[in-house]
Amino acid sequence: MGIMMTPAAKADAGNGNSESRGTSVIVNAIAVLRCFSAEEPLLGVTEIAQRVGMHKSSVSRILTTLEQEDLVERDPDSRRFKLGLGLIAVAGPLLAELEERRVAYPLLLRLTELTTETSALMVWHGGESMCVEQIASPQQVKHTTPLGARYHDAMSASVQVFLAAESEERVRALILNGTITYAGVDEASMEAYLLRLKDAESRGFATNYGESSLDEVGVAAPVRDHRGNLVAAVLIPAPRFRVSPERLATLGEACARTAQQITNRLGGV
């Protein structure tokens, strides 16, 4: 079998600028990691160099760096390389999200059947709430939360759930630097908002009665993992015209029950 040089490997052998060389190093490191498989978990420097079309010295330098970061490790007997446990730490947040989606899906289905409203699973992504799963309402008029949709309005129910788990100083910083939008915020409204977050946390769910969008209401409740960490939120968005304040409270209680069921399945208390 012939040697297949990646574009990055060719750049490695050439005289590119510093930016292209930096890109080349990253791409080459990824190529090295992709050489390992379940069928061939142990590989030597020469074997890897042949597969990626690079000099052994370049592969050796890459492996040394990856080893320092625990992304690869040496087999004590053969002294060849294998993937390291550090990769689990890198992939851990993604694996957690995927686990939450898998666990949440049948419970979201049940929640939508019970309420006839859309249900969704949200995760915190930097300074915004992002949808990673949703079950659309069977009703003709409905509010949906498309996968990948992001929310950063302070009044959004899911944003409130995630901010309730943050310190007051962190909440203030996110609002004041504009990461979380809160129109016309001043010291009095900030204090009222912080109190609102505490109320939502003690109640078990947050509410949004047309405050971020006039024709939409929402309720959201926290999902925790086996360590007690907040990892997601269950959200029910609905058209405002068919949800009274009393109905909103009923939806909130149903949302909180589903969030607790997901928490239980994730090993939380």
N, C-alpha and C positions, 0 to 999 in steps of 0.2 A: 504494500500500500504506500502511495506517495505521500510526501509531506505537504500539508495544506497550511500555508502561512496566512494568518489573519491579517487584515489591513493594519491592525495595530502592530503586529509583529514586523511587517514590512517597514512601518514607520520607525520601529525600534532600531532597525538596521540603518536607517537613513539619517539625514541631517535636518529634521524638522525644527520648528521653533519651540520655545519652552512650553507653550500651551498644548501643542500637539503631542509633545513628549509626555506631558502630564496625563493627557487623555490616554496615550498609548500604555502607560504603566497601569492605569486602572483597568483598561480593557484586557490587557495581558494577564493581570491578576485574576480577573473573572474567568478567562479562558483556562487558566491553571486549575481553578477550583472545579470547573466543569469537567475536567478530565476524570475525576473520581466518580465511581458509580457503585451500586450495590453488587454488581458482578465483579468489579475490580476496585475494591476499597483501598488497596495498598499499591502505591506507585513510587518508583524511584525517579531521580532527577532526569536521567537519560530518557526514560520512557515518556515523561511529560514533555521534555524538550522536543522529542520527535513528533509528538502529537500536535503541539501548538506551533511548530516551526520556528523555534527560538534557540539561541545559544544556551548551552547548559549553564553558563555563568549567569545569564539573565534570569533563568528559571530558578537557580539557586538563591539569588538575591530576593526574588519575589517570595519564595518559600520561607526564607529566613524572616521576612517581615510578617508574613501570614502566621508563622509560628509564634512570633512575639505577641501577636494579638489573639492567640489561641484559636485561630481559624483552621489551622492544620496542626498536626502533632506527629512525632516520630514513633513508629512502632518499635518497642524496646528490643525485640528479637531481630527483625530484618533490617532495622534502621531506615526503612522506607517510610514514606509519608502517608498519612490518612487524614480525613477531615476531622477537625477538632470540635470540642463542645462549645467553643465560642460562637459557632454558627447558630446554635440554639438561642443564645442570648440575642443575636441580631434578629432572628426570625420570631422571637417570642411574642412581641406585640401583635404581629400579623396573625400568628397562630391563635392567640387569644381572641382576636376579633372573629376569625373564622369559626372558632368553637362557639362563640356567643351567637353567631348567625345560625349555626346548625341546631343548637339547643333552643333558640327562640322561635324558629320558624313554625313548628306545629302549635305552639302556644299563641303566637300572633294570629294564626289561622282561626283558632278557637275564639280569640278575643274579637276578631272582626265578625265572626258568626254571631256572637253574643250581642254585640253592640250595633251591628250593621254599619259601622263606621270604619274608615281606613285605620290600620295600625302600622306602626313602623318601629324599627330598632335604630337608635342613634348612638354614635360614639363621639367622643371629644377629640378633635383634630386640631391641635394647636390652640387657637382662640375661637373655634367655631364648632357647632354641632353638625355632624355629617350623617346622612342616612346610609345605612348599609343593608337594610332589608325593609320591605314593605308589603302589606297585603291590602289591596285596594278594596274600598267599600263596594258592595254589590248594588248600591243605590245609584240612580241615574245622575243625580247631582251630588258631587262628592269633592273632597279635597284630597289630593294625593301628594306624596312626598317621594319624588323620583330618587332612585339610587344615585348616590353621589351628591345630592342636594345639600347645600351648606347654609346654616343659619347662624347669624351673629347678632341678632337683635336682642337687647337685654330682656324684652318682654316675652320672647319665645319661651314656651313652656320647657322645652328640652334644654335650652341654654340656662334657664333658671336652675334646673336640676344639677347641671354640671358646676355652675358657679356656687351653688350652695355647699359644695364640697371643698371649695377653695377658701383660703384665709381672706379676711376683710381687706387686708392690704393688697392682696393679689386681685381681688374683684375691683377695687378702686383703680388700680393700675391699668387693668384691661379696659375699663370704661374711659378713663381719662386719656389714654393714649389712642383711643379710637378703634381698638381691636374689637371691642363690643360696642355696638351703637346704642346710644341712649340720648335721644334728642332733648335739648334743653336741660340737661342735668345740672343741678347745683348741689350745695351741701345738704340742704333739707331733703331734696328728692333722693340723694345718695343714701342718706340715713334711712329713709323710708324703704328704699329698695333693699338694703341690707337686712332690714327687719322682715321684709317680704320673703327673702331667701330662707331666713330662719323658720318662718311660719311654714313654708313649703316643705322644709326638711322634717319638721315635727309632724306635719299632717300626713306625709308620705307621698305627696304628689304636688306638682306645681300646676298653676292654671294660667291661661291667657285668653281672656274674654274679649276678643276683637281689639286688643291693644297693639299688636304688631301689624295686623291687617284687619280692616273694619269688618270684612265679611267672613272672617275665619276665627274659630276658637280652637283651643288645644289644651290637652292635659298631658303630663309626662311624669313618670315615676322612675326611681333609680334602680339599677341592676348592679349587684355586687358579686365579686368572686369569692373564693374560699378564704382569702386573706382579709376580706371585708373592704377591699378597694372598690371604688366606683368605676365600673368598666363600660357601662352602657346606660341607655335610658329607653324605656318604652314610651312611645308617643301616640296619641290619638288626635289627629286633626279632623275638624268637621265644619260644615257650613254653619254660620252663626244663626241663620234664620230658623233652624230646626232644633237648636240647643238652648234651652232656658238655663238660667243660673242653677236651678235645681237639677236639671239633667246633666249639667256640667259636673256637678259634684258626684253624680252617679257614675259618669264616665271615668272620673278621677279614681274612684274606689275600684272600679273594674281594672283600670290601668295599673293601679298599685298591686292588686292581687296577681295579675299576670307577671309584673316585674318581680314579685316575690317568688313566684313559681320558677321563673328563669334563674333567679338567684339560688334557689334551692338545688336546681339541677346542676348549677356550676359549683356546688359544694359550699355555698355561702349559708349564712344563718339569717 
